[in-house]
Amino acid sequence: MKDALNLILTSIVDKPEEVEIKEEEQDGFITFTLRVAKEDMGKVIGKEGKVIRAIRNVIKIPAIKQNKKVQVNLEEFS
């Protein structure tokens, strides 16, 4: 799942070298924390949040097959 998430994000942003994905798993619940450059936040979020919502939906598919729950959070570099 992390590789798929990385592929999606690096394809969207202008600065793929600044994409960081942190994965934490606890009790069948996986949390991905995404960090992208400040300039790329708008591209990842999308108009009315449509892009980040679509990314979350795509990542849910393999999680459901593995009988796990997944959460995708977006974080900004300071």
Secondary structure, 3 states (H helix, E strand, C coil): CHHHHHHHHHHHCCCHHHCEEEEEEECCEEEEEEEECHHHHHHHHCHHHHHHHHHHHHHHHHHHHCCCEEEEEEEECC
